[in-house]
Amino acid sequence: MNKSAIAYIRVSRMGTAVTKFKDKESPETQMSHISKYCEQKEYQIVSKYEDLDYSGGTDERPGFQKMFWEIRNNPKIDVVVVYSLSRFARDVLDLNKYLVELEKHNVDFVSVTEEFSKNRYYVREISNKYYRSSCTVTTRANC
């Protein structure tokens, strides 16, 4: 079965021409990995969102928000595919929040460079684990 996929790309510091992507994967590299993965899995990329020069420490990213608008409004989306988990979120509470939202909309999540997620049930287990571990760092009132 062909699944409808959304590709999401993020680079926090684009840099100058000389230092560009020195310590980050370029948008082209991320998309290349995502495309290859989707081709192998027979996923059809129906949308691509990117946030260039945005931190993953916040969810206030225009491409990220547009992606979730589509997920909320297009029941035909099956999976979100990212290069790595850190491209999706760096804050564990945001990670949990958005993985739970993906599950709510029956959308799977895949990181192509990590063994993260085969389906939304695994995502729920992992997000709960991350959420519980974040509770040990913050106060119980915040959990």
CNS distance restraints for C-alpha pairs under 8 A (distance, minus, plus):
assign (resid   1 and name CA) (resid  42 and name CA) 7.64 0.50 0.50
assign (resid   2 and name CA) (resid  42 and name CA) 5.57 0.50 0.50
assign (resid   2 and name CA) (resid  43 and name CA) 5.27 0.50 0.50
assign (resid   2 and name CA) (resid  44 and name CA) 6.50 0.50 0.50
assign (resid   3 and name CA) (resid  42 and name CA) 7.15 0.50 0.50
assign (resid   3 and name CA) (resid  43 and name CA) 4.74 0.50 0.50
assign (resid   3 and name CA) (resid  44 and name CA) 6.01 0.50 0.50
assign (resid   3 and name CA) (resid  77 and name CA) 7.66 0.50 0.50
assign (resid   3 and name CA) (resid  78 and name CA) 5.69 0.50 0.50
assign (resid   3 and name CA) (resid  79 and name CA) 7.14 0.50 0.50
assign (resid   4 and name CA) (resid  43 and name CA) 5.95 0.50 0.50
assign (resid   4 and name CA) (resid  44 and name CA) 5.05 0.50 0.50
assign (resid   4 and name CA) (resid  45 and name CA) 6.05 0.50 0.50
assign (resid   4 and name CA) (resid  46 and name CA) 6.05 0.50 0.50
assign (resid   4 and name CA) (resid  76 and name CA) 6.78 0.50 0.50
assign (resid   4 and name CA) (resid  77 and name CA) 5.21 0.50 0.50
assign (resid   4 and name CA) (resid  78 and name CA) 5.23 0.50 0.50
assign (resid   4 and name CA) (resid  79 and name CA) 6.54 0.50 0.50
assign (resid   5 and name CA) (resid  38 and name CA) 7.90 0.50 0.50
assign (resid   5 and name CA) (resid  43 and name CA) 6.07 0.50 0.50
assign (resid   5 and name CA) (resid  44 and name CA) 5.67 0.50 0.50
assign (resid   5 and name CA) (resid  45 and name CA) 4.59 0.50 0.50
assign (resid   5 and name CA) (resid  46 and name CA) 5.80 0.50 0.50
assign (resid   5 and name CA) (resid  47 and name CA) 6.99 0.50 0.50
assign (resid   5 and name CA) (resid  77 and name CA) 6.16 0.50 0.50
assign (resid   5 and name CA) (resid  78 and name CA) 5.97 0.50 0.50
assign (resid   5 and name CA) (resid  79 and name CA) 4.85 0.50 0.50
assign (resid   5 and name CA) (resid  80 and name CA) 5.67 0.50 0.50
assign (resid   5 and name CA) (resid  81 and name CA) 6.75 0.50 0.50
assign (resid   6 and name CA) (resid  45 and name CA) 5.68 0.50 0.50
assign (resid   6 and name CA) (resid  46 and name CA) 6.05 0.50 0.50
assign (resid   6 and name CA) (resid  47 and name CA) 4.89 0.50 0.50
assign (resid   6 and name CA) (resid  48 and name CA) 5.66 0.50 0.50
assign (resid   6 and name CA) (resid  49 and name CA) 7.53 0.50 0.50
assign (resid   6 and name CA) (resid  67 and name CA) 7.83 0.50 0.50
assign (resid   6 and name CA) (resid  77 and name CA) 7.31 0.50 0.50
assign (resid   6 and name CA) (resid  79 and name CA) 6.37 0.50 0.50
assign (resid   6 and name CA) (resid  80 and name CA) 4.79 0.50 0.50
assign (resid   6 and name CA) (resid  81 and name CA) 6.07 0.50 0.50
assign (resid   7 and name CA) (resid  31 and name CA) 7.59 0.50 0.50
assign (resid   7 and name CA) (resid  34 and name CA) 6.88 0.50 0.50
assign (resid   7 and name CA) (resid  45 and name CA) 6.61 0.50 0.50
assign (resid   7 and name CA) (resid  47 and name CA) 6.34 0.50 0.50
assign (resid   7 and name CA) (resid  48 and name CA) 4.64 0.50 0.50
assign (resid   7 and name CA) (resid  49 and name CA) 6.27 0.50 0.50
assign (resid   7 and name CA) (resid  80 and name CA) 6.07 0.50 0.50
assign (resid   7 and name CA) (resid  81 and name CA) 5.02 0.50 0.50
assign (resid   7 and name CA) (resid  82 and name CA) 6.07 0.50 0.50
assign (resid   8 and name CA) (resid  48 and name CA) 5.91 0.50 0.50
assign (resid   8 and name CA) (resid  49 and name CA) 4.93 0.50 0.50
assign (resid   8 and name CA) (resid  50 and name CA) 5.66 0.50 0.50
assign (resid   8 and name CA) (resid  64 and name CA) 7.67 0.50 0.50
assign (resid   8 and name CA) (resid  67 and name CA) 7.99 0.50 0.50
assign (resid   8 and name CA) (resid  80 and name CA) 7.15 0.50 0.50
assign (resid   8 and name CA) (resid  81 and name CA) 6.34 0.50 0.50
assign (resid   8 and name CA) (resid  82 and name CA) 5.28 0.50 0.50
assign (resid   8 and name CA) (resid  83 and name CA) 7.82 0.50 0.50
assign (resid   8 and name CA) (resid  87 and name CA) 7.98 0.50 0.50
assign (resid   8 and name CA) (resid  88 and name CA) 7.49 0.50 0.50
assign (resid   9 and name CA) (resid  27 and name CA) 6.36 0.50 0.50
assign (resid   9 and name CA) (resid  30 and name CA) 6.58 0.50 0.50
assign (resid   9 and name CA) (resid  31 and name CA) 7.13 0.50 0.50
assign (resid   9 and name CA) (resid  48 and name CA) 7.87 0.50 0.50
assign (resid   9 and name CA) (resid  49 and name CA) 6.34 0.50 0.50
assign (resid   9 and name CA) (resid  50 and name CA) 4.52 0.50 0.50
assign (resid   9 and name CA) (resid  51 and name CA) 6.36 0.50 0.50
assign (resid   9 and name CA) (resid  52 and name CA) 7.95 0.50 0.50
assign (resid   9 and name CA) (resid  82 and name CA) 6.45 0.50 0.50
assign (resid   9 and name CA) (resid  83 and name CA) 7.10 0.50 0.50
assign (resid   9 and name CA) (resid  87 and name CA) 6.52 0.50 0.50
assign (resid   9 and name CA) (resid  88 and name CA) 7.82 0.50 0.50
assign (resid  10 and name CA) (resid  27 and name CA) 7.14 0.50 0.50
assign (resid  10 and name CA) (resid  50 and name CA) 5.56 0.50 0.50
assign (resid  10 and name CA) (resid  51 and name CA) 4.73 0.50 0.50
assign (resid  10 and name CA) (resid  52 and name CA) 5.64 0.50 0.50
assign (resid  10 and name CA) (resid  53 and name CA) 7.70 0.50 0.50
assign (resid  10 and name CA) (resid  54 and name CA) 7.03 0.50 0.50
assign (resid  10 and name CA) (resid  56 and name CA) 7.73 0.50 0.50
assign (resid  10 and name CA) (resid  87 and name CA) 5.26 0.50 0.50
assign (resid  10 and name CA) (resid  88 and name CA) 7.31 0.50 0.50
assign (resid  11 and name CA) (resid  24 and name CA) 6.90 0.50 0.50
assign (resid  11 and name CA) (resid  25 and name CA) 7.31 0.50 0.50
assign (resid  11 and name CA) (resid  26 and name CA) 7.09 0.50 0.50
assign (resid  11 and name CA) (resid  27 and name CA) 6.92 0.50 0.50
assign (resid  11 and name CA) (resid  51 and name CA) 6.50 0.50 0.50
assign (resid  11 and name CA) (resid  52 and name CA) 4.93 0.50 0.50
assign (resid  11 and name CA) (resid  53 and name CA) 5.66 0.50 0.50
assign (resid  11 and name CA) (resid  54 and name CA) 6.43 0.50 0.50
assign (resid  11 and name CA) (resid  55 and name CA) 7.55 0.50 0.50
assign (resid  11 and name CA) (resid  87 and name CA) 7.22 0.50 0.50
assign (resid  12 and name CA) (resid  51 and name CA) 7.92 0.50 0.50
assign (resid  12 and name CA) (resid  52 and name CA) 6.27 0.50 0.50
assign (resid  12 and name CA) (resid  53 and name CA) 4.42 0.50 0.50
assign (resid  12 and name CA) (resid  54 and name CA) 4.53 0.50 0.50
assign (resid  12 and name CA) (resid  55 and name CA) 4.75 0.50 0.50
assign (resid  12 and name CA) (resid  56 and name CA) 6.99 0.50 0.50
assign (resid  13 and name CA) (resid  21 and name CA) 7.59 0.50 0.50
assign (resid  13 and name CA) (resid  24 and name CA) 7.84 0.50 0.50
assign (resid  13 and name CA) (resid  52 and name CA) 7.29 0.50 0.50
assign (resid  13 and name CA) (resid  53 and name CA) 4.73 0.50 0.50
assign (resid  13 and name CA) (resid  54 and name CA) 7.04 0.50 0.50
assign (resid  13 and name CA) (resid  55 and name CA) 7.90 0.50 0.50
assign (resid  14 and name CA) (resid  20 and name CA) 5.68 0.50 0.50
assign (resid  14 and name CA) (resid  21 and name CA) 6.36 0.50 0.50
assign (resid  14 and name CA) (resid  52 and name CA) 6.66 0.50 0.50
assign (resid  14 and name CA) (resid  53 and name CA) 5.50 0.50 0.50
assign (resid  15 and name CA) (resid  19 and name CA) 5.70 0.50 0.50
assign (resid  15 and name CA) (resid  20 and name CA) 4.60 0.50 0.50
assign (resid  15 and name CA) (resid  21 and name CA) 6.91 0.50 0.50
assign (resid  16 and name CA) (resid  20 and name CA) 5.19 0.50 0.50
assign (resid  21 and name CA) (resid  25 and name CA) 5.82 0.50 0.50
assign (resid  21 and name CA) (resid  26 and name CA) 5.59 0.50 0.50
assign (resid  25 and name CA) (resid  29 and name CA) 6.16 0.50 0.50
assign (resid  25 and name CA) (resid  30 and name CA) 6.46 0.50 0.50
assign (resid  26 and name CA) (resid  30 and name CA) 6.26 0.50 0.50
assign (resid  27 and name CA) (resid  31 and name CA) 6.08 0.50 0.50
assign (resid  28 and name CA) (resid  32 and name CA) 6.02 0.50 0.50
assign (resid  29 and name CA) (resid  33 and name CA) 6.34 0.50 0.50
assign (resid  30 and name CA) (resid  34 and name CA) 6.21 0.50 0.50
assign (resid  30 and name CA) (resid  82 and name CA) 7.77 0.50 0.50
assign (resid  30 and name CA) (resid  83 and name CA) 5.33 0.50 0.50
assign (resid  31 and name CA) (resid  35 and name CA) 5.88 0.50 0.50
assign (resid  31 and name CA) (resid  83 and name CA) 7.51 0.50 0.50
assign (resid  32 and name CA) (resid  36 and name CA) 6.17 0.50 0.50
assign (resid  33 and name CA) (resid  37 and name CA) 6.17 0.50 0.50
assign (resid  33 and name CA) (resid  83 and name CA) 6.63 0.50 0.50
assign (resid  33 and name CA) (resid 112 and name CA) 7.04 0.50 0.50
assign (resid  34 and name CA) (resid  38 and name CA) 6.13 0.50 0.50
assign (resid  34 and name CA) (resid  81 and name CA) 6.59 0.50 0.50
assign (resid  34 and name CA) (resid  82 and name CA) 6.53 0.50 0.50
assign (resid  34 and name CA) (resid  83 and name CA) 6.08 0.50 0.50
assign (resid  34 and name CA) (resid 112 and name CA) 6.52 0.50 0.50
assign (resid  35 and name CA) (resid  39 and name CA) 6.04 0.50 0.50
assign (resid  35 and name CA) (resid  45 and name CA) 7.83 0.50 0.50
assign (resid  36 and name CA) (resid  40 and name CA) 6.21 0.50 0.50
assign (resid  37 and name CA) (resid  41 and name CA) 6.25 0.50 0.50
assign (resid  37 and name CA) (resid 112 and name CA) 6.61 0.50 0.50
assign (resid  38 and name CA) (resid  42 and name CA) 5.70 0.50 0.50
assign (resid  38 and name CA) (resid  43 and name CA) 4.67 0.50 0.50
assign (resid  38 and name CA) (resid  44 and name CA) 6.73 0.50 0.50
assign (resid  38 and name CA) (resid  45 and name CA) 7.29 0.50 0.50
assign (resid  39 and name CA) (resid  43 and name CA) 6.12 0.50 0.50
assign (resid  39 and name CA) (resid  44 and name CA) 7.61 0.50 0.50
assign (resid  49 and name CA) (resid  63 and name CA) 5.17 0.50 0.50
assign (resid  49 and name CA) (resid  64 and name CA) 6.91 0.50 0.50
assign (resid  49 and name CA) (resid  66 and name CA) 7.62 0.50 0.50
assign (resid  49 and name CA) (resid  67 and name CA) 6.35 0.50 0.50
assign (resid  50 and name CA) (resid  63 and name CA) 5.25 0.50 0.50
assign (resid  50 and name CA) (resid  64 and name CA) 7.29 0.50 0.50
assign (resid  51 and name CA) (resid  61 and name CA) 6.50 0.50 0.50
assign (resid  51 and name CA) (resid  62 and name CA) 6.86 0.50 0.50
assign (resid  51 and name CA) (resid  63 and name CA) 5.37 0.50 0.50
assign (resid  51 and name CA) (resid  64 and name CA) 7.10 0.50 0.50
assign (resid  54 and name CA) (resid  61 and name CA) 6.57 0.50 0.50
assign (resid  56 and name CA) (resid  86 and name CA) 7.02 0.50 0.50
assign (resid  56 and name CA) (resid  87 and name CA) 6.51 0.50 0.50
assign (resid  56 and name CA) (resid  88 and name CA) 6.70 0.50 0.50
assign (resid  56 and name CA) (resid  89 and name CA) 5.01 0.50 0.50
assign (resid  56 and name CA) (resid  90 and name CA) 5.14 0.50 0.50
assign (resid  56 and name CA) (resid  91 and name CA) 7.41 0.50 0.50
assign (resid  57 and name CA) (resid  89 and name CA) 6.45 0.50 0.50
assign (resid  57 and name CA) (resid  90 and name CA) 4.95 0.50 0.50
assign (resid  57 and name CA) (resid  91 and name CA) 5.37 0.50 0.50
assign (resid  58 and name CA) (resid  89 and name CA) 7.48 0.50 0.50
assign (resid  58 and name CA) (resid  90 and name CA) 7.67 0.50 0.50
assign (resid  58 and name CA) (resid  91 and name CA) 7.07 0.50 0.50
assign (resid  58 and name CA) (resid  94 and name CA) 7.59 0.50 0.50
assign (resid  59 and name CA) (resid  64 and name CA) 7.01 0.50 0.50
assign (resid  59 and name CA) (resid  65 and name CA) 7.49 0.50 0.50
assign (resid  59 and name CA) (resid  89 and name CA) 7.54 0.50 0.50
assign (resid  59 and name CA) (resid  94 and name CA) 6.98 0.50 0.50
assign (resid  60 and name CA) (resid  64 and name CA) 7.63 0.50 0.50
assign (resid  60 and name CA) (resid  65 and name CA) 7.20 0.50 0.50
assign (resid  61 and name CA) (resid  65 and name CA) 6.12 0.50 0.50
assign (resid  62 and name CA) (resid  66 and name CA) 6.14 0.50 0.50
assign (resid  63 and name CA) (resid  67 and name CA) 6.05 0.50 0.50
assign (resid  64 and name CA) (resid  68 and name CA) 6.40 0.50 0.50
assign (resid  65 and name CA) (resid  69 and name CA) 6.18 0.50 0.50
assign (resid  66 and name CA) (resid  70 and name CA) 6.32 0.50 0.50
assign (resid  67 and name CA) (resid  71 and name CA) 6.32 0.50 0.50
assign (resid  68 and name CA) (resid  72 and name CA) 6.05 0.50 0.50
assign (resid  69 and name CA) (resid  73 and name CA) 6.19 0.50 0.50
assign (resid  70 and name CA) (resid  74 and name CA) 5.52 0.50 0.50
assign (resid  71 and name CA) (resid  75 and name CA) 6.91 0.50 0.50
assign (resid  71 and name CA) (resid  77 and name CA) 6.43 0.50 0.50
assign (resid  71 and name CA) (resid 102 and name CA) 7.77 0.50 0.50
assign (resid  71 and name CA) (resid 105 and name CA) 7.17 0.50 0.50
assign (resid  71 and name CA) (resid 107 and name CA) 7.99 0.50 0.50
assign (resid  72 and name CA) (resid 105 and name CA) 6.97 0.50 0.50
assign (resid  75 and name CA) (resid 105 and name CA) 7.30 0.50 0.50
assign (resid  77 and name CA) (resid 107 and name CA) 6.56 0.50 0.50
assign (resid  78 and name CA) (resid 106 and name CA) 6.99 0.50 0.50
assign (resid  78 and name CA) (resid 107 and name CA) 4.78 0.50 0.50
assign (resid  78 and name CA) (resid 108 and name CA) 6.14 0.50 0.50
assign (resid  79 and name CA) (resid 107 and name CA) 4.99 0.50 0.50
assign (resid  79 and name CA) (resid 108 and name CA) 4.40 0.50 0.50
assign (resid  79 and name CA) (resid 109 and name CA) 5.52 0.50 0.50
assign (resid  79 and name CA) (resid 110 and name CA) 7.32 0.50 0.50
assign (resid  80 and name CA) (resid 107 and name CA) 7.05 0.50 0.50
assign (resid  80 and name CA) (resid 108 and name CA) 6.28 0.50 0.50
assign (resid  80 and name CA) (resid 109 and name CA) 4.90 0.50 0.50
assign (resid  80 and name CA) (resid 110 and name CA) 6.28 0.50 0.50
assign (resid  81 and name CA) (resid 109 and name CA) 6.07 0.50 0.50
assign (resid  81 and name CA) (resid 110 and name CA) 4.86 0.50 0.50
assign (resid  81 and name CA) (resid 111 and name CA) 6.01 0.50 0.50
assign (resid  81 and name CA) (resid 112 and name CA) 7.08 0.50 0.50
assign (resid  82 and name CA) (resid  87 and name CA) 6.83 0.50 0.50
assign (resid  82 and name CA) (resid  88 and name CA) 6.82 0.50 0.50
assign (resid  82 and name CA) (resid 110 and name CA) 6.26 0.50 0.50
assign (resid  82 and name CA) (resid 111 and name CA) 4.93 0.50 0.50
assign (resid  82 and name CA) (resid 112 and name CA) 6.31 0.50 0.50
assign (resid  83 and name CA) (resid  87 and name CA) 6.74 0.50 0.50
assign (resid  83 and name CA) (resid 111 and name CA) 5.50 0.50 0.50
assign (resid  83 and name CA) (resid 112 and name CA) 5.23 0.50 0.50
assign (resid  83 and name CA) (resid 113 and name CA) 6.00 0.50 0.50
assign (resid  84 and name CA) (resid  88 and name CA) 7.13 0.50 0.50
assign (resid  84 and name CA) (resid 111 and name CA) 4.87 0.50 0.50
assign (resid  84 and name CA) (resid 112 and name CA) 6.29 0.50 0.50
assign (resid  84 and name CA) (resid 113 and name CA) 5.64 0.50 0.50
assign (resid  84 and name CA) (resid 114 and name CA) 6.47 0.50 0.50
assign (resid  85 and name CA) (resid  89 and name CA) 6.52 0.50 0.50
assign (resid  85 and name CA) (resid  90 and name CA) 7.91 0.50 0.50
assign (resid  85 and name CA) (resid 111 and name CA) 5.77 0.50 0.50
assign (resid  85 and name CA) (resid 114 and name CA) 7.60 0.50 0.50
assign (resid  85 and name CA) (resid 116 and name CA) 7.75 0.50 0.50
assign (resid  86 and name CA) (resid  90 and name CA) 5.48 0.50 0.50
assign (resid  88 and name CA) (resid  95 and name CA) 7.75 0.50 0.50
assign (resid  89 and name CA) (resid  94 and name CA) 6.59 0.50 0.50
assign (resid  89 and name CA) (resid  95 and name CA) 5.58 0.50 0.50
assign (resid  90 and name CA) (resid  94 and name CA) 7.71 0.50 0.50
assign (resid  90 and name CA) (resid  95 and name CA) 7.23 0.50 0.50
assign (resid  91 and name CA) (resid  95 and name CA) 6.13 0.50 0.50
assign (resid  92 and name CA) (resid  96 and name CA) 6.12 0.50 0.50
assign (resid  92 and name CA) (resid 130 and name CA) 6.20 0.50 0.50
assign (resid  92 and name CA) (resid 131 and name CA) 6.40 0.50 0.50
assign (resid  92 and name CA) (resid 134 and name CA) 6.71 0.50 0.50
assign (resid  93 and name CA) (resid  97 and name CA) 6.09 0.50 0.50
assign (resid  93 and name CA) (resid 131 and name CA) 6.32 0.50 0.50
assign (resid  93 and name CA) (resid 134 and name CA) 7.51 0.50 0.50
assign (resid  94 and name CA) (resid  98 and name CA) 6.11 0.50 0.50
assign (resid  95 and name CA) (resid  99 and name CA) 6.02 0.50 0.50
assign (resid  95 and name CA) (resid 127 and name CA) 6.94 0.50 0.50
assign (resid  96 and name CA) (resid 100 and name CA) 6.02 0.50 0.50
assign (resid  96 and name CA) (resid 127 and name CA) 4.89 0.50 0.50
assign (resid  96 and name CA) (resid 128 and name CA) 6.96 0.50 0.50
assign (resid  96 and name CA) (resid 130 and name CA) 7.24 0.50 0.50
assign (resid  96 and name CA) (resid 131 and name CA) 6.26 0.50 0.50
assign (resid  97 and name CA) (resid 101 and name CA) 6.31 0.50 0.50
assign (resid  98 and name CA) (resid 102 and name CA) 6.11 0.50 0.50
assign (resid  99 and name CA) (resid 103 and name CA) 6.26 0.50 0.50
assign (resid  99 and name CA) (resid 109 and name CA) 7.70 0.50 0.50
assign (resid  99 and name CA) (resid 120 and name CA) 7.96 0.50 0.50
assign (resid  99 and name CA) (resid 123 and name CA) 6.59 0.50 0.50
assign (resid  99 and name CA) (resid 124 and name CA) 6.99 0.50 0.50
assign (resid  99 and name CA) (resid 127 and name CA) 6.73 0.50 0.50
assign (resid 100 and name CA) (resid 104 and name CA) 6.21 0.50 0.50
assign (resid 100 and name CA) (resid 124 and name CA) 6.62 0.50 0.50
assign (resid 100 and name CA) (resid 127 and name CA) 7.69 0.50 0.50
assign (resid 101 and name CA) (resid 105 and name CA) 6.46 0.50 0.50
assign (resid 102 and name CA) (resid 106 and name CA) 6.17 0.50 0.50
assign (resid 102 and name CA) (resid 107 and name CA) 4.95 0.50 0.50
assign (resid 102 and name CA) (resid 108 and name CA) 6.71 0.50 0.50
assign (resid 102 and name CA) (resid 109 and name CA) 7.60 0.50 0.50
assign (resid 102 and name CA) (resid 120 and name CA) 7.51 0.50 0.50
assign (resid 103 and name CA) (resid 107 and name CA) 5.69 0.50 0.50
assign (resid 103 and name CA) (resid 108 and name CA) 6.96 0.50 0.50
assign (resid 103 and name CA) (resid 120 and name CA) 5.46 0.50 0.50
assign (resid 103 and name CA) (resid 121 and name CA) 7.75 0.50 0.50
assign (resid 103 and name CA) (resid 123 and name CA) 7.96 0.50 0.50
assign (resid 103 and name CA) (resid 124 and name CA) 7.45 0.50 0.50
assign (resid 106 and name CA) (resid 120 and name CA) 7.16 0.50 0.50
assign (resid 107 and name CA) (resid 120 and name CA) 6.74 0.50 0.50
assign (resid 108 and name CA) (resid 117 and name CA) 7.76 0.50 0.50
assign (resid 108 and name CA) (resid 118 and name CA) 7.44 0.50 0.50
assign (resid 108 and name CA) (resid 119 and name CA) 5.02 0.50 0.50
assign (resid 108 and name CA) (resid 120 and name CA) 4.86 0.50 0.50
assign (resid 108 and name CA) (resid 123 and name CA) 7.87 0.50 0.50
assign (resid 109 and name CA) (resid 117 and name CA) 6.09 0.50 0.50
assign (resid 109 and name CA) (resid 118 and name CA) 7.33 0.50 0.50
assign (resid 109 and name CA) (resid 119 and name CA) 6.55 0.50 0.50
assign (resid 109 and name CA) (resid 120 and name CA) 6.71 0.50 0.50
assign (resid 109 and name CA) (resid 123 and name CA) 7.22 0.50 0.50
assign (resid 110 and name CA) (resid 116 and name CA) 6.20 0.50 0.50
assign (resid 110 and name CA) (resid 117 and name CA) 5.44 0.50 0.50
assign (resid 110 and name CA) (resid 118 and name CA) 6.71 0.50 0.50
assign (resid 110 and name CA) (resid 119 and name CA) 7.92 0.50 0.50
assign (resid 111 and name CA) (resid 115 and name CA) 7.07 0.50 0.50
assign (resid 111 and name CA) (resid 116 and name CA) 5.65 0.50 0.50
assign (resid 111 and name CA) (resid 117 and name CA) 7.17 0.50 0.50
assign (resid 112 and name CA) (resid 116 and name CA) 7.96 0.50 0.50
assign (resid 116 and name CA) (resid 123 and name CA) 7.80 0.50 0.50
assign (resid 117 and name CA) (resid 122 and name CA) 5.73 0.50 0.50
assign (resid 117 and name CA) (resid 123 and name CA) 5.58 0.50 0.50
assign (resid 118 and name CA) (resid 122 and name CA) 6.50 0.50 0.50
assign (resid 118 and name CA) (resid 123 and name CA) 7.74 0.50 0.50
assign (resid 119 and name CA) (resid 123 and name CA) 6.37 0.50 0.50
assign (resid 120 and name CA) (resid 124 and name CA) 6.14 0.50 0.50
assign (resid 121 and name CA) (resid 125 and name CA) 6.50 0.50 0.50
assign (resid 122 and name CA) (resid 126 and name CA) 6.26 0.50 0.50
assign (resid 123 and name CA) (resid 127 and name CA) 5.88 0.50 0.50
assign (resid 124 and name CA) (resid 128 and name CA) 6.00 0.50 0.50
assign (resid 125 and name CA) (resid 129 and name CA) 6.27 0.50 0.50
assign (resid 126 and name CA) (resid 130 and name CA) 6.21 0.50 0.50
assign (resid 127 and name CA) (resid 131 and name CA) 5.94 0.50 0.50
assign (resid 128 and name CA) (resid 132 and name CA) 6.03 0.50 0.50
assign (resid 129 and name CA) (resid 133 and name CA) 6.20 0.50 0.50
assign (resid 130 and name CA) (resid 134 and name CA) 6.16 0.50 0.50
assign (resid 131 and name CA) (resid 135 and name CA) 6.49 0.50 0.50
assign (resid 131 and name CA) (resid 143 and name CA) 7.86 0.50 0.50
assign (resid 132 and name CA) (resid 136 and name CA) 7.04 0.50 0.50
assign (resid 133 and name CA) (resid 137 and name CA) 7.12 0.50 0.50
assign (resid 134 and name CA) (resid 138 and name CA) 6.31 0.50 0.50
assign (resid 135 and name CA) (resid 139 and name CA) 6.39 0.50 0.50
assign (resid 135 and name CA) (resid 140 and name CA) 6.11 0.50 0.50
assign (resid 135 and name CA) (resid 142 and name CA) 7.45 0.50 0.50
assign (resid 135 and name CA) (resid 143 and name CA) 5.71 0.50 0.50
assign (resid 136 and name CA) (resid 140 and name CA) 7.80 0.50 0.50
assign (resid 138 and name CA) (resid 142 and name CA) 6.52 0.50 0.50
assign (resid 138 and name CA) (resid 143 and name CA) 7.60 0.50 0.50
assign (resid 139 and name CA) (resid 143 and name CA) 7.09 0.50 0.50
